[in-house]
Amino acid sequence: MKHTKKVWPKFFQAILDGKKTYELRLADWECREGDILLLREWDPATEMYSGREIEKHVTYVGKTRDFSFWSQEDIEKYGYQIIGFK
C-alpha cells in the first residue's frame, strides 16, 4: 500500500540528505512493513506543496501502545525520543 504524507521543509531536506531515516507519526492510520511512504514537502507558512517528493519503503513500524516497559509517570516526566541508526 502507498501512503501520501506531508513533510515540513527542514525534515524533508534531512530525509533527502539521508540524515533522517525515520518518521514519527500519530498512529491514526495503518502502516505496515513493505508499504511505501510518498513524502511530499509541505510549507506550513504558505500552506502549499513545494513540488518536491520522495518515496521511501517502510522497513519497520513500532507503535507506542506496544511498549510497556516505562511507567506512565516516567513517560509524562521525560516523554519519548526517537533514535535513528544505520
PyMOL Python script that loads the backbone (N, CA, C, O; Angstrom):
from pymol import cmd

cmd.read_pdbstr("""\
ATOM      1  N   MET A   1       0.841  -1.174   0.000  1.00  0.00           N
ATOM      2  CA  MET A   1       0.000   0.000   0.000  1.00  0.00           C
ATOM      3  C   MET A   1       0.889   1.242   0.000  1.00  0.00           C
ATOM      4  O   MET A   1       1.967   1.238   0.595  1.00  0.00           O
ATOM      5  N   LYS A   2       0.444   2.286  -0.657  1.00  0.00           N
ATOM      6  CA  LYS A   2       1.170   3.552  -0.702  1.00  0.00           C
ATOM      7  C   LYS A   2       0.413   4.583   0.132  1.00  0.00           C
ATOM      8  O   LYS A   2      -0.805   4.721   0.018  1.00  0.00           O
ATOM      9  N   HIS A   3       1.159   5.304   0.973  1.00  0.00           N
ATOM     10  CA  HIS A   3       0.597   6.341   1.824  1.00  0.00           C
ATOM     11  C   HIS A   3       1.260   7.666   1.466  1.00  0.00           C
ATOM     12  O   HIS A   3       2.485   7.742   1.381  1.00  0.00           O
ATOM     13  N   THR A   4       0.469   8.698   1.258  1.00  0.00           N
ATOM     14  CA  THR A   4       0.995  10.027   0.956  1.00  0.00           C
ATOM     15  C   THR A   4       0.902  10.890   2.201  1.00  0.00           C
ATOM     16  O   THR A   4      -0.163  11.013   2.805  1.00  0.00           O
ATOM     17  N   LYS A   5       2.041  11.494   2.586  1.00  0.00           N
ATOM     18  CA  LYS A   5       2.092  12.308   3.799  1.00  0.00           C
ATOM     19  C   LYS A   5       2.843  13.607   3.537  1.00  0.00           C
ATOM     20  O   LYS A   5       3.763  13.657   2.720  1.00  0.00           O
ATOM     21  N   LYS A   6       2.432  14.660   4.246  1.00  0.00           N
ATOM     22  CA  LYS A   6       3.122  15.945   4.199  1.00  0.00           C
ATOM     23  C   LYS A   6       4.354  15.884   5.091  1.00  0.00           C
ATOM     24  O   LYS A   6       4.349  15.222   6.128  1.00  0.00           O
ATOM     25  N   VAL A   7       5.409  16.582   4.679  1.00  0.00           N
ATOM     26  CA  VAL A   7       6.625  16.703   5.484  1.00  0.00           C
ATOM     27  C   VAL A   7       7.103  18.149   5.393  1.00  0.00           C
ATOM     28  O   VAL A   7       7.227  18.697   4.297  1.00  0.00           O
ATOM     29  N   TRP A   8       7.368  18.760   6.530  1.00  0.00           N
ATOM     30  CA  TRP A   8       7.847  20.141   6.558  1.00  0.00           C
ATOM     31  C   TRP A   8       9.239  20.225   5.938  1.00  0.00           C
ATOM     32  O   TRP A   8       9.990  19.251   5.977  1.00  0.00           O
ATOM     33  N   PRO A   9       9.594  21.382   5.364  1.00  0.00           N
ATOM     34  CA  PRO A   9      10.844  21.527   4.611  1.00  0.00           C
ATOM     35  C   PRO A   9      12.115  21.062   5.326  1.00  0.00           C
ATOM     36  O   PRO A   9      12.918  20.352   4.720  1.00  0.00           O
ATOM     37  N   LYS A  10      12.325  21.433   6.586  1.00  0.00           N
ATOM     38  CA  LYS A  10      13.580  21.047   7.241  1.00  0.00           C
ATOM     39  C   LYS A  10      13.674  19.539   7.431  1.00  0.00           C
ATOM     40  O   LYS A  10      14.768  18.978   7.372  1.00  0.00           O
ATOM     41  N   PHE A  11      12.549  18.878   7.657  1.00  0.00           N
ATOM     42  CA  PHE A  11      12.553  17.426   7.809  1.00  0.00           C
ATOM     43  C   PHE A  11      12.687  16.742   6.450  1.00  0.00           C
ATOM     44  O   PHE A  11      13.364  15.722   6.322  1.00  0.00           O
ATOM     45  N   PHE A  12      12.035  17.314   5.440  1.00  0.00           N
ATOM     46  CA  PHE A  12      12.142  16.765   4.091  1.00  0.00           C
ATOM     47  C   PHE A  12      13.590  16.788   3.626  1.00  0.00           C
ATOM     48  O   PHE A  12      14.089  15.799   3.089  1.00  0.00           O
ATOM     49  N   GLN A  13      14.272  17.923   3.833  1.00  0.00           N
ATOM     50  CA  GLN A  13      15.664  18.048   3.402  1.00  0.00           C
ATOM     51  C   GLN A  13      16.555  17.046   4.139  1.00  0.00           C
ATOM     52  O   GLN A  13      17.461  16.465   3.540  1.00  0.00           O
ATOM     53  N   ALA A  14      16.302  16.840   5.433  1.00  0.00           N
ATOM     54  CA  ALA A  14      17.095  15.874   6.201  1.00  0.00           C
ATOM     55  C   ALA A  14      16.885  14.455   5.671  1.00  0.00           C
ATOM     56  O   ALA A  14      17.821  13.656   5.653  1.00  0.00           O
ATOM     57  N   ILE A  15      15.671  14.142   5.242  1.00  0.00           N
ATOM     58  CA  ILE A  15      15.394  12.831   4.631  1.00  0.00           C
ATOM     59  C   ILE A  15      16.129  12.727   3.298  1.00  0.00           C
ATOM     60  O   ILE A  15      16.775  11.719   3.009  1.00  0.00           O
ATOM     61  N   LEU A  16      16.023  13.775   2.499  1.00  0.00           N
ATOM     62  CA  LEU A  16      16.676  13.806   1.194  1.00  0.00           C
ATOM     63  C   LEU A  16      18.189  13.655   1.333  1.00  0.00           C
ATOM     64  O   LEU A  16      18.822  12.973   0.527  1.00  0.00           O
ATOM     65  N   ASP A  17      18.768  14.286   2.349  1.00  0.00           N
ATOM     66  CA  ASP A  17      20.215  14.212   2.592  1.00  0.00           C
ATOM     67  C   ASP A  17      20.646  12.870   3.187  1.00  0.00           C
ATOM     68  O   ASP A  17      21.841  12.591   3.276  1.00  0.00           O
ATOM     69  N   GLY A  18      19.681  12.038   3.595  1.00  0.00           N
ATOM     70  CA  GLY A  18      19.996  10.736   4.173  1.00  0.00           C
ATOM     71  C   GLY A  18      20.293  10.779   5.660  1.00  0.00           C
ATOM     72  O   GLY A  18      20.681   9.762   6.236  1.00  0.00           O
ATOM     73  N   LYS A  19      20.120  11.936   6.298  1.00  0.00           N
ATOM     74  CA  LYS A  19      20.387  12.069   7.731  1.00  0.00           C
ATOM     75  C   LYS A  19      19.204  11.598   8.579  1.00  0.00           C
ATOM     76  O   LYS A  19      19.402  11.062   9.669  1.00  0.00           O
ATOM     77  N   LYS A  20      17.989  11.792   8.094  1.00  0.00           N
ATOM     78  CA  LYS A  20      16.780  11.394   8.825  1.00  0.00           C
ATOM     79  C   LYS A  20      16.254  10.119   8.190  1.00  0.00           C
ATOM     80  O   LYS A  20      15.784  10.126   7.053  1.00  0.00           O
ATOM     81  N   THR A  21      16.337   9.027   8.932  1.00  0.00           N
ATOM     82  CA  THR A  21      15.959   7.713   8.394  1.00  0.00           C
ATOM     83  C   THR A  21      14.789   7.109   9.167  1.00  0.00           C
ATOM     84  O   THR A  21      14.725   5.895   9.358  1.00  0.00           O
ATOM     85  N   TYR A  22      13.869   7.956   9.608  1.00  0.00           N
ATOM     86  CA  TYR A  22      12.708   7.515  10.377  1.00  0.00           C
ATOM     87  C   TYR A  22      11.597   8.543  10.200  1.00  0.00           C
ATOM     88  O   TYR A  22      11.840   9.637   9.691  1.00  0.00           O
ATOM     89  N   GLU A  23      10.408   8.208  10.608  1.00  0.00           N
ATOM     90  CA  GLU A  23       9.291   9.139  10.681  1.00  0.00           C
ATOM     91  C   GLU A  23       8.604   8.928  12.017  1.00  0.00           C
ATOM     92  O   GLU A  23       8.437   7.789  12.453  1.00  0.00           O
ATOM     93  N   LEU A  24       8.211   9.986  12.660  1.00  0.00           N
ATOM     94  CA  LEU A  24       7.401   9.942  13.868  1.00  0.00           C
ATOM     95  C   LEU A  24       6.030  10.464  13.480  1.00  0.00           C
ATOM     96  O   LEU A  24       5.888  11.625  13.097  1.00  0.00           O
ATOM     97  N   ARG A  25       5.027   9.617  13.577  1.00  0.00           N
ATOM     98  CA  ARG A  25       3.675   9.975  13.151  1.00  0.00           C
ATOM     99  C   ARG A  25       2.658   9.508  14.171  1.00  0.00           C
ATOM    100  O   ARG A  25       2.868   8.509  14.859  1.00  0.00           O
ATOM    101  N   LEU A  26       1.563  10.227  14.266  1.00  0.00           N
ATOM    102  CA  LEU A  26       0.428   9.771  15.050  1.00  0.00           C
ATOM    103  C   LEU A  26      -0.092   8.492  14.411  1.00  0.00           C
ATOM    104  O   LEU A  26      -0.219   8.411  13.189  1.00  0.00           O
ATOM    105  N   ALA A  27      -0.391   7.499  15.230  1.00  0.00           N
ATOM    106  CA  ALA A  27      -0.816   6.197  14.697  1.00  0.00           C
ATOM    107  C   ALA A  27      -2.322   6.182  14.409  1.00  0.00           C
ATOM    108  O   ALA A  27      -3.035   5.278  14.844  1.00  0.00           O
ATOM    109  N   ASP A  28      -2.794   7.186  13.674  1.00  0.00           N
ATOM    110  CA  ASP A  28      -4.216   7.267  13.326  1.00  0.00           C
ATOM    111  C   ASP A  28      -4.490   6.697  11.935  1.00  0.00           C
ATOM    112  O   ASP A  28      -5.551   6.934  11.357  1.00  0.00           O
ATOM    113  N   TRP A  29      -3.531   5.949  11.407  1.00  0.00           N
ATOM    114  CA  TRP A  29      -3.677   5.259  10.120  1.00  0.00           C
ATOM    115  C   TRP A  29      -2.804   4.011  10.177  1.00  0.00           C
ATOM    116  O   TRP A  29      -1.859   3.945  10.963  1.00  0.00           O
ATOM    117  N   GLU A  30      -3.112   3.050   9.366  1.00  0.00           N
ATOM    118  CA  GLU A  30      -2.425   1.754   9.402  1.00  0.00           C
ATOM    119  C   GLU A  30      -1.251   1.749   8.436  1.00  0.00           C
ATOM    120  O   GLU A  30      -1.426   1.934   7.232  1.00  0.00           O
ATOM    121  N   CYS A  31      -0.065   1.538   8.964  1.00  0.00           N
ATOM    122  CA  CYS A  31       1.145   1.454   8.165  1.00  0.00           C
ATOM    123  C   CYS A  31       1.830   0.137   8.504  1.00  0.00           C
ATOM    124  O   CYS A  31       1.947  -0.226   9.675  1.00  0.00           O
ATOM    125  N   ARG A  32       2.278  -0.573   7.482  1.00  0.00           N
ATOM    126  CA  ARG A  32       2.892  -1.886   7.705  1.00  0.00           C
ATOM    127  C   ARG A  32       4.223  -1.977   6.983  1.00  0.00           C
ATOM    128  O   ARG A  32       4.479  -1.248   6.025  1.00  0.00           O
ATOM    129  N   GLU A  33       5.071  -2.888   7.462  1.00  0.00           N
ATOM    130  CA  GLU A  33       6.321  -3.174   6.769  1.00  0.00           C
ATOM    131  C   GLU A  33       6.006  -3.558   5.329  1.00  0.00           C
ATOM    132  O   GLU A  33       5.068  -4.312   5.068  1.00  0.00           O
ATOM    133  N   GLY A  34       6.792  -3.036   4.404  1.00  0.00           N
ATOM    134  CA  GLY A  34       6.563  -3.303   2.988  1.00  0.00           C
ATOM    135  C   GLY A  34       5.764  -2.214   2.292  1.00  0.00           C
ATOM    136  O   GLY A  34       5.773  -2.138   1.063  1.00  0.00           O
ATOM    137  N   ASP A  35       5.068  -1.365   3.056  1.00  0.00           N
ATOM    138  CA  ASP A  35       4.326  -0.249   2.457  1.00  0.00           C
ATOM    139  C   ASP A  35       5.305   0.783   1.905  1.00  0.00           C
ATOM    140  O   ASP A  35       6.507   0.725   2.165  1.00  0.00           O
ATOM    141  N   ILE A  36       4.772   1.712   1.151  1.00  0.00           N
ATOM    142  CA  ILE A  36       5.571   2.809   0.598  1.00  0.00           C
ATOM    143  C   ILE A  36       5.026   4.121   1.137  1.00  0.00           C
ATOM    144  O   ILE A  36       3.817   4.354   1.136  1.00  0.00           O
ATOM    145  N   LEU A  37       5.944   4.988   1.604  1.00  0.00           N
ATOM    146  CA  LEU A  37       5.568   6.340   2.001  1.00  0.00           C
ATOM    147  C   LEU A  37       5.936   7.288   0.866  1.00  0.00           C
ATOM    148  O   LEU A  37       7.096   7.357   0.461  1.00  0.00           O
ATOM    149  N   LEU A  38       4.964   8.004   0.364  1.00  0.00           N
ATOM    150  CA  LEU A  38       5.214   9.088  -0.575  1.00  0.00           C
ATOM    151  C   LEU A  38       5.216  10.351   0.273  1.00  0.00           C
ATOM    152  O   LEU A  38       4.167  10.802   0.733  1.00  0.00           O
ATOM    153  N   LEU A  39       6.401  10.918   0.476  1.00  0.00           N
ATOM    154  CA  LEU A  39       6.558  12.088   1.323  1.00  0.00           C
ATOM    155  C   LEU A  39       6.637  13.325   0.440  1.00  0.00           C
ATOM    156  O   LEU A  39       7.510  13.441  -0.421  1.00  0.00           O
ATOM    157  N   ARG A  40       5.702  14.250   0.672  1.00  0.00           N
ATOM    158  CA  ARG A  40       5.616  15.477  -0.136  1.00  0.00           C
ATOM    159  C   ARG A  40       5.977  16.675   0.731  1.00  0.00           C
ATOM    160  O   ARG A  40       5.414  16.869   1.809  1.00  0.00           O
ATOM    161  N   GLU A  41       6.921  17.473   0.250  1.00  0.00           N
ATOM    162  CA  GLU A  41       7.347  18.647   1.021  1.00  0.00           C
ATOM    163  C   GLU A  41       6.203  19.656   1.098  1.00  0.00           C
ATOM    164  O   GLU A  41       5.635  20.043   0.077  1.00  0.00           O
ATOM    165  N   TRP A  42       5.874  20.075   2.314  1.00  0.00           N
ATOM    166  CA  TRP A  42       4.766  20.983   2.588  1.00  0.00           C
ATOM    167  C   TRP A  42       5.283  22.129   3.447  1.00  0.00           C
ATOM    168  O   TRP A  42       5.903  21.896   4.485  1.00  0.00           O
ATOM    169  N   ASP A  43       5.036  23.345   3.030  1.00  0.00           N
ATOM    170  CA  ASP A  43       5.453  24.513   3.798  1.00  0.00           C
ATOM    171  C   ASP A  43       4.266  25.006   4.629  1.00  0.00           C
ATOM    172  O   ASP A  43       3.294  25.509   4.066  1.00  0.00           O
ATOM    173  N   PRO A  44       4.328  24.869   5.962  1.00  0.00           N
ATOM    174  CA  PRO A  44       3.200  25.296   6.789  1.00  0.00           C
ATOM    175  C   PRO A  44       2.987  26.809   6.776  1.00  0.00           C
ATOM    176  O   PRO A  44       1.879  27.274   7.045  1.00  0.00           O
ATOM    177  N   ALA A  45       4.029  27.585   6.469  1.00  0.00           N
ATOM    178  CA  ALA A  45       3.893  29.044   6.420  1.00  0.00           C
ATOM    179  C   ALA A  45       3.034  29.483   5.236  1.00  0.00           C
ATOM    180  O   ALA A  45       2.209  30.388   5.362  1.00  0.00           O
ATOM    181  N   THR A  46       3.230  28.840   4.092  1.00  0.00           N
ATOM    182  CA  THR A  46       2.473  29.201   2.882  1.00  0.00           C
ATOM    183  C   THR A  46       1.278  28.278   2.660  1.00  0.00           C
ATOM    184  O   THR A  46       0.402  28.556   1.841  1.00  0.00           O
ATOM    185  N   GLU A  47       1.261  27.172   3.407  1.00  0.00           N
ATOM    186  CA  GLU A  47       0.225  26.135   3.241  1.00  0.00           C
ATOM    187  C   GLU A  47       0.173  25.637   1.796  1.00  0.00           C
ATOM    188  O   GLU A  47      -0.893  25.477   1.201  1.00  0.00           O
ATOM    189  N   MET A  48       1.377  25.398   1.256  1.00  0.00           N
ATOM    190  CA  MET A  48       1.478  24.903  -0.113  1.00  0.00           C
ATOM    191  C   MET A  48       2.549  23.828  -0.202  1.00  0.00           C
ATOM    192  O   MET A  48       3.494  23.797   0.586  1.00  0.00           O
ATOM    193  N   TYR A  49       2.374  22.937  -1.192  1.00  0.00           N
ATOM    194  CA  TYR A  49       3.399  21.958  -1.513  1.00  0.00           C
ATOM    195  C   TYR A  49       4.468  22.622  -2.374  1.00  0.00           C
ATOM    196  O   TYR A  49       4.167  23.494  -3.189  1.00  0.00           O
ATOM    197  N   SER A  50       5.722  22.201  -2.187  1.00  0.00           N
ATOM    198  CA  SER A  50       6.822  22.755  -2.976  1.00  0.00           C
ATOM    199  C   SER A  50       6.942  22.081  -4.339  1.00  0.00           C
ATOM    200  O   SER A  50       7.508  22.648  -5.274  1.00  0.00           O
ATOM    201  N   GLY A  51       6.408  20.873  -4.441  1.00  0.00           N
ATOM    202  CA  GLY A  51       6.558  20.082  -5.663  1.00  0.00           C
ATOM    203  C   GLY A  51       7.601  18.980  -5.501  1.00  0.00           C
ATOM    204  O   GLY A  51       7.674  18.060  -6.315  1.00  0.00           O
ATOM    205  N   ARG A  52       8.415  19.081  -4.430  1.00  0.00           N
ATOM    206  CA  ARG A  52       9.414  18.032  -4.187  1.00  0.00           C
ATOM    207  C   ARG A  52       8.747  16.884  -3.436  1.00  0.00           C
ATOM    208  O   ARG A  52       7.955  17.103  -2.519  1.00  0.00           O
ATOM    209  N   GLU A  53       9.075  15.674  -3.832  1.00  0.00           N
ATOM    210  CA  GLU A  53       8.562  14.487  -3.151  1.00  0.00           C
ATOM    211  C   GLU A  53       9.580  13.360  -3.251  1.00  0.00           C
ATOM    212  O   GLU A  53      10.449  13.352  -4.123  1.00  0.00           O
ATOM    213  N   ILE A  54       9.446  12.415  -2.338  1.00  0.00           N
ATOM    214  CA  ILE A  54      10.357  11.276  -2.298  1.00  0.00           C
ATOM    215  C   ILE A  54       9.584  10.062  -1.799  1.00  0.00           C
ATOM    216  O   ILE A  54       8.728  10.183  -0.922  1.00  0.00           O
ATOM    217  N   GLU A  55       9.882   8.901  -2.352  1.00  0.00           N
ATOM    218  CA  GLU A  55       9.265   7.651  -1.898  1.00  0.00           C
ATOM    219  C   GLU A  55      10.256   6.884  -1.035  1.00  0.00           C
ATOM    220  O   GLU A  55      11.442   6.796  -1.356  1.00  0.00           O
ATOM    221  N   LYS A  56       9.751   6.327   0.069  1.00  0.00           N
ATOM    222  CA  LYS A  56      10.558   5.507   0.964  1.00  0.00           C
ATOM    223  C   LYS A  56       9.808   4.217   1.257  1.00  0.00           C
ATOM    224  O   LYS A  56       8.589   4.222   1.434  1.00  0.00           O
ATOM    225  N   HIS A  57      10.544   3.117   1.307  1.00  0.00           N
ATOM    226  CA  HIS A  57       9.960   1.826   1.637  1.00  0.00           C
ATOM    227  C   HIS A  57       9.987   1.645   3.156  1.00  0.00           C
ATOM    228  O   HIS A  57      11.009   1.890   3.798  1.00  0.00           O
ATOM    229  N   VAL A  58       8.874   1.221   3.716  1.00  0.00           N
ATOM    230  CA  VAL A  58       8.759   1.022   5.158  1.00  0.00           C
ATOM    231  C   VAL A  58       9.422  -0.306   5.515  1.00  0.00           C
ATOM    232  O   VAL A  58       9.053  -1.354   4.986  1.00  0.00           O
ATOM    233  N   THR A  59      10.405  -0.253   6.419  1.00  0.00           N
ATOM    234  CA  THR A  59      11.114  -1.463   6.830  1.00  0.00           C
ATOM    235  C   THR A  59      10.760  -1.890   8.251  1.00  0.00           C
ATOM    236  O   THR A  59      10.988  -3.040   8.625  1.00  0.00           O
ATOM    237  N   TYR A  60      10.208  -0.978   9.043  1.00  0.00           N
ATOM    238  CA  TYR A  60       9.860  -1.305  10.432  1.00  0.00           C
ATOM    239  C   TYR A  60       8.820  -0.316  10.928  1.00  0.00           C
ATOM    240  O   TYR A  60       8.906   0.877  10.636  1.00  0.00           O
ATOM    241  N   VAL A  61       7.836  -0.804  11.677  1.00  0.00           N
ATOM    242  CA  VAL A  61       6.830   0.050  12.306  1.00  0.00           C
ATOM    243  C   VAL A  61       6.743  -0.350  13.773  1.00  0.00           C
ATOM    244  O   VAL A  61       6.416  -1.495  14.082  1.00  0.00           O
ATOM    245  N   GLY A  62       7.028   0.569  14.669  1.00  0.00           N
ATOM    246  CA  GLY A  62       6.878   0.343  16.102  1.00  0.00           C
ATOM    247  C   GLY A  62       5.822   1.297  16.623  1.00  0.00           C
ATOM    248  O   GLY A  62       5.874   2.494  16.340  1.00  0.00           O
ATOM    249  N   LYS A  63       4.874   0.788  17.372  1.00  0.00           N
ATOM    250  CA  LYS A  63       3.798   1.623  17.912  1.00  0.00           C
ATOM    251  C   LYS A  63       3.927   1.676  19.428  1.00  0.00           C
ATOM    252  O   LYS A  63       4.185   0.664  20.080  1.00  0.00           O
ATOM    253  N   THR A  64       3.746   2.865  19.973  1.00  0.00           N
ATOM    254  CA  THR A  64       3.950   3.045  21.407  1.00  0.00           C
ATOM    255  C   THR A  64       2.941   2.285  22.253  1.00  0.00           C
ATOM    256  O   THR A  64       3.229   1.996  23.415  1.00  0.00           O
ATOM    257  N   ARG A  65       1.799   1.959  21.735  1.00  0.00           N
ATOM    258  CA  ARG A  65       0.848   1.148  22.509  1.00  0.00           C
ATOM    259  C   ARG A  65       1.399  -0.243  22.778  1.00  0.00           C
ATOM    260  O   ARG A  65       0.954  -0.932  23.696  1.00  0.00           O
ATOM    261  N   ASP A  66       2.373  -0.652  21.968  1.00  0.00           N
ATOM    262  CA  ASP A  66       3.002  -1.961  22.147  1.00  0.00           C
ATOM    263  C   ASP A  66       4.095  -1.929  23.216  1.00  0.00           C
ATOM    264  O   ASP A  66       4.582  -2.979  23.635  1.00  0.00           O
ATOM    265  N   PHE A  67       4.483  -0.723  23.662  1.00  0.00           N
ATOM    266  CA  PHE A  67       5.556  -0.598  24.650  1.00  0.00           C
ATOM    267  C   PHE A  67       4.963  -0.606  26.056  1.00  0.00           C
ATOM    268  O   PHE A  67       4.017   0.127  26.344  1.00  0.00           O
ATOM    269  N   SER A  68       5.524  -1.438  26.925  1.00  0.00           N
ATOM    270  CA  SER A  68       5.017  -1.477  28.305  1.00  0.00           C
ATOM    271  C   SER A  68       6.150  -1.429  29.318  1.00  0.00           C
ATOM    272  O   SER A  68       5.956  -1.799  30.476  1.00  0.00           O
ATOM    273  N   PHE A  69       7.334  -0.979  28.902  1.00  0.00           N
ATOM    274  CA  PHE A  69       8.455  -1.024  29.818  1.00  0.00           C
ATOM    275  C   PHE A  69       8.709   0.274  30.570  1.00  0.00           C
ATOM    276  O   PHE A  69       9.670   0.335  31.336  1.00  0.00           O
ATOM    277  N   TRP A  70       7.908   1.304  30.396  1.00  0.00           N
ATOM    278  CA  TRP A  70       8.057   2.532  31.164  1.00  0.00           C
ATOM    279  C   TRP A  70       6.762   2.831  31.899  1.00  0.00           C
ATOM    280  O   TRP A  70       5.673   2.510  31.423  1.00  0.00           O
ATOM    281  N   SER A  71       6.893   3.443  33.054  1.00  0.00           N
ATOM    282  CA  SER A  71       5.698   3.836  33.807  1.00  0.00           C
ATOM    283  C   SER A  71       5.096   5.082  33.164  1.00  0.00           C
ATOM    284  O   SER A  71       5.801   5.849  32.509  1.00  0.00           O
ATOM    285  N   GLN A  72       3.800   5.281  33.351  1.00  0.00           N
ATOM    286  CA  GLN A  72       3.130   6.464  32.821  1.00  0.00           C
ATOM    287  C   GLN A  72       3.753   7.729  33.428  1.00  0.00           C
ATOM    288  O   GLN A  72       3.863   8.758  32.760  1.00  0.00           O
ATOM    289  N   GLU A  73       4.151   7.640  34.680  1.00  0.00           N
ATOM    290  CA  GLU A  73       4.789   8.777  35.346  1.00  0.00           C
ATOM    291  C   GLU A  73       6.087   9.181  34.634  1.00  0.00           C
ATOM    292  O   GLU A  73       6.325  10.366  34.398  1.00  0.00           O
ATOM    293  N   ASP A  74       6.922   8.194  34.293  1.00  0.00           N
ATOM    294  CA  ASP A  74       8.168   8.490  33.582  1.00  0.00           C
ATOM    295  C   ASP A  74       7.905   9.039  32.180  1.00  0.00           C
ATOM    296  O   ASP A  74       8.614   9.935  31.722  1.00  0.00           O
ATOM    297  N   ILE A  75       6.900   8.511  31.504  1.00  0.00           N
ATOM    298  CA  ILE A  75       6.558   8.992  30.169  1.00  0.00           C
ATOM    299  C   ILE A  75       6.146  10.461  30.237  1.00  0.00           C
ATOM    300  O   ILE A  75       6.576  11.270  29.415  1.00  0.00           O
ATOM    301  N   GLU A  76       5.317  10.801  31.213  1.00  0.00           N
ATOM    302  CA  GLU A  76       4.867  12.191  31.354  1.00  0.00           C
ATOM    303  C   GLU A  76       6.026  13.106  31.754  1.00  0.00           C
ATOM    304  O   GLU A  76       6.069  14.263  31.335  1.00  0.00           O
ATOM    305  N   LYS A  77       6.957  12.608  32.552  1.00  0.00           N
ATOM    306  CA  LYS A  77       8.095  13.405  33.010  1.00  0.00           C
ATOM    307  C   LYS A  77       9.124  13.635  31.900  1.00  0.00           C
ATOM    308  O   LYS A  77       9.605  14.754  31.721  1.00  0.00           O
ATOM    309  N   TYR A  78       9.463  12.577  31.155  1.00  0.00           N
ATOM    310  CA  TYR A  78      10.543  12.644  30.179  1.00  0.00           C
ATOM    311  C   TYR A  78      10.087  12.669  28.725  1.00  0.00           C
ATOM    312  O   TYR A  78      10.807  13.191  27.874  1.00  0.00           O
ATOM    313  N   GLY A  79       8.924  12.127  28.417  1.00  0.00           N
ATOM    314  CA  GLY A  79       8.478  11.995  27.036  1.00  0.00           C
ATOM    315  C   GLY A  79       9.260  10.903  26.323  1.00  0.00           C
ATOM    316  O   GLY A  79       9.962  10.113  26.954  1.00  0.00           O
ATOM    317  N   TYR A  80       9.132  10.869  25.011  1.00  0.00           N
ATOM    318  CA  TYR A  80       9.833   9.892  24.189  1.00  0.00           C
ATOM    319  C   TYR A  80      10.910  10.581  23.382  1.00  0.00           C
ATOM    320  O   TYR A  80      10.827  11.784  23.133  1.00  0.00           O
ATOM    321  N   GLN A  81      11.899   9.850  22.979  1.00  0.00           N
ATOM    322  CA  GLN A  81      12.822  10.307  21.948  1.00  0.00           C
ATOM    323  C   GLN A  81      12.918   9.193  20.910  1.00  0.00           C
ATOM    324  O   GLN A  81      12.895   8.009  21.245  1.00  0.00           O
ATOM    325  N   ILE A  82      13.024   9.582  19.681  1.00  0.00           N
ATOM    326  CA  ILE A  82      13.166   8.632  18.596  1.00  0.00           C
ATOM    327  C   ILE A  82      14.627   8.678  18.172  1.00  0.00           C
ATOM    328  O   ILE A  82      15.182   9.757  17.966  1.00  0.00           O
ATOM    329  N   ILE A  83      15.247   7.518  18.041  1.00  0.00           N
ATOM    330  CA  ILE A  83      16.658   7.452  17.719  1.00  0.00           C
ATOM    331  C   ILE A  83      16.815   6.728  16.382  1.00  0.00           C
ATOM    332  O   ILE A  83      16.418   5.570  16.251  1.00  0.00           O
ATOM    333  N   GLY A  84      17.380   7.391  15.415  1.00  0.00           N
ATOM    334  CA  GLY A  84      17.653   6.763  14.131  1.00  0.00           C
ATOM    335  C   GLY A  84      19.050   6.172  14.121  1.00  0.00           C
ATOM    336  O   GLY A  84      19.952   6.684  14.784  1.00  0.00           O
ATOM    337  N   PHE A  85      19.227   5.106  13.379  1.00  0.00           N
ATOM    338  CA  PHE A  85      20.540   4.488  13.278  1.00  0.00           C
ATOM    339  C   PHE A  85      20.679   3.778  11.957  1.00  0.00           C
ATOM    340  O   PHE A  85      19.692   3.517  11.269  1.00  0.00           O
ATOM    341  N   LYS A  86      21.946   3.456  11.596  1.00  0.00           N
ATOM    342  CA  LYS A  86      22.231   2.731  10.355  1.00  0.00           C
ATOM    343  C   LYS A  86      22.875   1.420  10.692  1.00  0.00           C
ATOM    344  O   LYS A  86      23.201   0.643   9.794  1.00  0.00           O
TER     345      LYS A  86
END
""", "prot")
cmd.dss("prot")
cmd.show_as("cartoon", "prot")
cmd.util.cbc("prot")
cmd.orient("prot")
